[in-house]
Amino acid sequence: MVRMTLLLVLLAQLVGCAVNPVTGNNDFVMMSEREEIALGQRASQEILQQYSRYADEKLQAYVQQVGQRVARNSHRGNLAYSFTVIDSPDINAFALPGGHIYIHRGLMAYLSSEAELAAVLGHEVGHVTARHSVRQQSQSTAWGLLGQALAIGTGVGAAGDLTSAMGNAFVRGYGRDMELEADGLGAQYLARSGYDPQAMIEVVKVLKSQEDFARDQAGAKGEDAPASGYHGLFDTHPDNDTRLHQVVTAAGSLSPGQGEVGRDTYLQHLEGLPFGDSADAGVRRGQRFYHVGLDFTLALPAGWGLINRPDALVVHSADQQAVLVMSMQTLAQAMSAEQYLRQRAGRQQLVQQDSFRQADLDVASAVVPGSAAKRVAVIVRDRQAFLFVAGVKGHASLESQDERFMEVVRSFRPLQAAEKQLGEPRRLHLVQLKAGESLQTLSAQMNGEDDQLVRLRLLNGLYPDGQARPGDWLKTVR
């Protein structure tokens, strides 16, 4: 009991209350603002290791300008906010503690005005000003400490597991109340900044269309609908949600007159934006992947997926039970593929070793034996080493997927001259609909592997069966 009492005293010392900058109420927190900012700075470095910053300084400056306009009119305008476009086709945006806010260019492609961009950024600023991540982290830490206290005091380890589970369930995600609060704050910041707060509703429509499209596609294939991509209230509430309309209407009363929308300005900034994969990250076309910068291509087994990260290429089976990861390292000195493989293996045993030439490249492969055996391979080209590590989850054996792993390795080769254009991304282009033209005729001019009419409607807020009028500027993909 003495140990439990001491730990509970420690818990009481750690737990603190701070005035919420938004509500003025006391919040349960275990982190000062200085600690919050430091945490955000550390996390921002990790984010840029996982995601590439989009290399268009003009677009970056524009997003920073819009974000700062909103942030200056927030409850924590004193923070040093940063707004960064991530070079990813994902439809997402998120905020770190202290004011680091990120938006994926994939989401920007589906927005249609500066006010909608400001709505997304304002929602994320709302999470920062209301200290949602800090409150979430404080609750999680407190539950963990309480679990330790109960486990020590009772001698029953399960008590710690129970409270940990309760804590995780309580703080999983931001929760609807926090998301609605972020929406309400974002709408306020839009109005204070001179934007039309109704843009918050328009963003909801954009993301609900994405959700409807994903559900329709999955239903046509007899599959379950995938989980929504964007974390916010945007993807969990319909655009006619009563509470959402109430907070947006209340925000509108803060700014008399018509708020700014900025459709033309925003669309001009999207001209030439990569749609889908980018050249810097590599481009997937069908079952092949092309990377112009690193001068290689490889093939995926039929039905397999691809996750393209800045630090690695992840190839996986449809059920994600078989996974192959390819990474690259620059060699400090010349060495063969076999030498590099042995160096990386260290003291690990290698069996089934093999060395061969492939497309005039030096290749070595082997198996690391064990209960979770792994296939490893290295391809060396000049001072570049491409390392492949593959394995199977669960109780399946490596042999069940090893041939497909080696298919990927054997498909690796330098690009041919005619293939280099395949590594260039599709891009957004603005087209004005002419009299006598239809969405059908315009979509026939687009290129891609999916239903281009559906894609055209999604890009322009017309899904599933909306129509455009002559003179409208539309986003197309070429």
N, C-alpha and C positions, 0 to 999 in steps of 0.2 A: 504493500500500500504506500510505503514511503516513496518508491520509485514512481508510482503512478501519480502521487501528489506533486512530486517535483516536475514531472512532465506537463501536468496540467497547469502548474504555475508558469512554466516556460511558454506554454501555448497562450496563456492569458497575456503574457508580456508581449508576444509577437503580434497578437491580434490588435488591430487599431481601427480607429474610425477617422475618416476624412470627409470634408465637405465636398459633395458632388458639385462640380462646376456648373452643371446644367440645372439640377433640381434644387440645390441649396440644402438638401438633406444630408445626414450623416451616412456614409457608406462603410460597409465592412471591407476594409482593405488591409493588406500587409506589405504595402510598397509605397514609398514616397514618389513624388513627381520626378525627382532626380533619378531615382532607381528605374522608374518607368521609362524615362528617356534613354538611359544607358542600356536597358534591356532591348529597346527598339533598335538602337544602333547596332548592337551585336547581332540581332536577328536579321537586320537588313543585309549584313555581310553574308549570312548564310543563304538568304533568298537569292542573291546574285550569283551564288555558286550553283543553285538549282535551276535558275531561269536566266536567259540572256536578255540584256537590255536591248530594246529595239534601236537599231543604228540609224535613226533619222532624227537629227538634232532639231530640225524645224518642227516636226510633230511633237517631240519631247518638250520643246519650249512652249508650244501652244497648249498642251495639256497642263504643264506647270502653271501657265498664266491663268487658265480657267480654274484650276484647283486652288490657287492662291486667292483668287477673287472670292471664292466661296469660303475658304478657311478664314480669311480676314474678318468675315462677318459671323464667325462662330463664337461659341462660348469660351474657346481657348485660343483666341487669335494670337496669343503670345508665343505659341509653340513654333518651332522651325519646321514647317511642313515640307515634305518633298513628295512629288507626284511623278511616278515613273511608268512608262509604257513597256510592258514585257513582250518580248518577241515570241509569242505563243498563239496558236490558233484557238486556244480554249476560250470559252465564254465565261469570264470570271473577273473579279476584282476583290481586293482585300486590303486590310489595314493592319499595321503593326503598332504596338504601343509607342506613344511619343510623337506620332505624326507621319510615319512612313507609309505612303499609300501607293498601291500598284493596280494598274488596269491592263488586262491582256488586250493585245491588238485584235484578237478574235472577237471580243465583245464590242470593240469600237466599230468593227465592220457592220454590225447590225443596228447601231444607233443612227439616228437621222438628224440630229440637231445639236447645237452647242448646249442648249438647255438640258437635253437628255444626258450628255456627257457630264454636265455640272450636277445632275441629279444623282448619277452613280457616285461621283466623287464626294458629293455632299452626304450621301448615305454613309460612306466610309469615314468621312470626317466626323459624322455623328457618333460612330462607334468610339472614335478617339476622344471626343469631348466628354462623352458620358463615361469614359474609362471602363468600357465593357470588358476588354481583355484583362485589365488589372483586377476588376471585381471577380471575373471568372477564375483567374489564377489564384487569387486570395482564398476563394471558397474551396478550390481544389486542394491547396496546401493545408488549410485548416482541417479538412476532412481527413487528410493523410496523417496529420499529427494526432488528431483525436483517435484515429484507428490504432496508432502506435500506443497511445496511452491506455486504451481499453485492452489491447493485447497484453501489455506488460502487467496491468493491474489484475486482470482475470487469469492470466496464464493460458488463454485460449487464442491461438493465432487466427482462428476463423473470425474473431471479432474485428480484427484489422481488415480482413478481406471484405467483411460485410460493410463496414463504414466506407471503405475505399470505393466499393461498388455503388453505395448510395451517393457518394460525392461525385463520381463520374457521371451517374445518371442525372444528377442535379445540374451539372454544369456542361453537359454535352451540347456543343454548339452554343450559340448565343441565346437561343430560345425565342419564341414568338414575341414576348414582351419587349426584349431588348431590340429585336429587329424592327418592331413597330416604332419603338422610341427612336431608333436611328433614322427611320423613314420620316418621322415627324420632324426631327431635328434637321434632316437634309432639306425637307420642304421649307422650313423656316429660313435656312441659310440661302436657299435659292431666291426666296422672296426678298430677303435683305440685300442680296447681291444684284437685284434687278432682273432676275430670270423668272420665267413663268413656272410656278410651283407645280402646275399640272403636268410638267415634264416627268414628274415622279410616276404618274399614272401611265404615261406613254412608255416608260421603261418597263413597267410591269407587263404591259401588253407585248412588248418585244420578247421578253423572256418567257411569258406564258405561251407565245407562239412556238418558241423553241421546244418547250416542254410538250406541247400538243404534237409537233412534228415528230419528236423522238418517240412518243407513244404510238402515233400512227404508223411509223416505220416499223417499230417492234411488233405491233399487232399484225401487220401484213406478213411478217416472217414467222408469226406464231411464237414470239418471244415476249418476255416481261419487259416493261418499259424500264430504261436505265434510270439510275438516280439522277436528280437534277444537279447541274454543275455549279451554279452560283449559290453561295451559302446563304444569301440574304432572304429577307421576307419576300423579295421580288419573286422567288420561284416557289413559294409555298402558299401564297394568297392570290385569289383571282383579282382581276383588275376592277371588279365591282365590290371588293371587300369594303364593308361599311366603315370599319375603324380607319382604314387607310384613307378613304375619301374624307373622313372627318378631319384627320390631321392635315391633309393637303388643303382642304377648304379653310381651316383655321390659319394656316400659313399664308394663304392668299390674302387674308385680311390685313396682313402686316405691310403690304405694298399696294398702294392704290394704282389704278391704271393697268394697262396690259404689260405683262412682263416680257422680257426679251426671249426669243426662241433661237434665232441664229442658225437656221437650216442651211442657207447657201454658204455661209462661212465655214460651217462644219464639213459639209460635203466636199468643198474645195480641198480641205486638208486630207481627205480620204483618197483623192485621186492618186493612183499608183500604189496604194497600200497592198502588200502581199495578202492574198487570201488563201488560207490553209498554211501549208509549210512555206518557209522562207529559204532563199538561197543560202544564207549564212548557216542555217540549221540543217539543210539537206531537204530533199523533196521526195515524197513517196508517190509513185505512179503505179497503180495496180499492185502487183506483188513484187515490184522492184523499188529500191531506194537509191537515189542519186545524190552525190555530194560533190559539187563542182570545186569548192575550196580545197577539199582534201583529195580530190581526184580519185573517187572510187564509186563503185556500185556493187550492190549485193541483192540477192533475191530472198524473199520470204516463202516458207512453205505454204501451200494452199490453205486458206482459212486462218492463217496466223496473223496476229496483230503486231503493232509497232508503237513503242513509246520513245519519242525522240527527246533526250535530255541534253543539256549543254556538255555534260561530262560523260555521257554514255548513250549507247543505242541499245534499247531493250526489245528483244523479239520474243513473243510468247504465243503459246497455243491458245485456241479459242477459250478454253476453260482456265487459262492462266496457271495450269499445273506444271507446264514445261516452260522454262525461261532460259534465254541466252542473253548475256550482256556483253557488248563489245565496247571497249574503251581504247584510247590511243595515248601513247607516251612517246616523247622525243628522247632518243638515245644520246647519252653523253659521249659514247664512242661506238665505233662500228662493231657489230657482233652478229652472229647468225641467229636465225629463229630458234634453233635448238639451244644455243647458249642462253638466249634471253629466257626461254621457257624454264630451263634448269635454275636460272638465277631467281626467277619469280617463285618457283616452287619451294626454294629453300630446303628445309629438311623433310618436306612432304614427299612421300613415295610416288613415283610416276610409273605407270604400267601401260602396256599397249602403245609404246612410243612409235612415232612414225615421222619421217621427214620427206618432203617432196617439193617439186617446183610446180607452180601454178601461175599461168599468165606471166611467166618470167619473174615470179616473186618467190621468195624463200619462205616455206611453210613448215611448221613443226606442230605435232599434236600428241596428246597423251590423255590418259585417264588417271584421276586422283581417286584411288580406291577407298572404300569405307562404307558405312551404313547409308550415307548420303553421297554416293559417288558423284564425281563431277567430270565432265568433258572439258578439257582446256586445249587451246590452240593459239598459235602466234603466227602472224604474217609480218615479215620485215621487208620494208622498202626504204632503201637509203638509211636515213636516221630516224625513221618512223617505225614504231612497233604497234601493231593492232592486236590486242589481246582479247580472246574470246573465252568466256567462262560460262558453262551451261550445266543445268541440273534439273531434276524432277522433284516436285513436292509430293508429300504424302507417302504412300507405301509402294508406289510404282517404281520399277527399276530403271536405271539409266538406259539400259538396252532398249527399252520400249520407245525411246525418243532419240536415241543417239544418231541414227541415220539422218533424221531431219536436222539435228544440230550440225552434222557434218555437211549437209546440203548447203546450209547457210555459209559455212566456212569456205567450201569449194566454189561458191558462186561469187566470192569476192574477187574483183579485178579492177584495174584502172579504167577510166571512162574512155570510150571511143569518141572520135571527133564528132560524129553525128549525134552522140548522146548528151553532149554538154548542154544543149538547149533543153533537154528533159530535166535538168537540174535547176532551171529557172522557174520561179513560182508563177502561179496565176495571180493576176492583180485586179484590183477594183478600178473600174473606169466609169465615168459619168456619161450618160447618154440622155438626150432630151427626146422624149417620145413625140414622134411626128404624127400629123393627121393621117389617118388611114393605117397607122401601125397598131399592132396589138402586143400584149405581153408574150403571146405565143411566137410571133415573128422575131421579137427582140431576144427571147430566150434561145432561139435557134442559132443565134450568132455567138452565144456563149460557149466556152469549152469547159469540160470537166467530165467526171465519171458518174455523176448522180443525175437526178431529174432536174434539168436546168430551169424549167418553168417554176417548179417548187422552190428552188434556190432563189430565183429572181424575186418571187413573192416574199420569201422570208427576209431577204436583204432590205426590202422596201416597205415592210410593215403591211403587207397585203395577203398574208397567209390566213386561211387556206384558199380563198376564192375571190380576193379583192381585185379590183381593176384600177388602172391608172388612166389619167386624162391626157389628151394631147397637150404638150407644153411642159408636162411634169419632168423633172430631172430624176433619173433612176440610176441606182448603182447596179452595174453589171460586172461580170467576171470574164476576163480574157487572158 
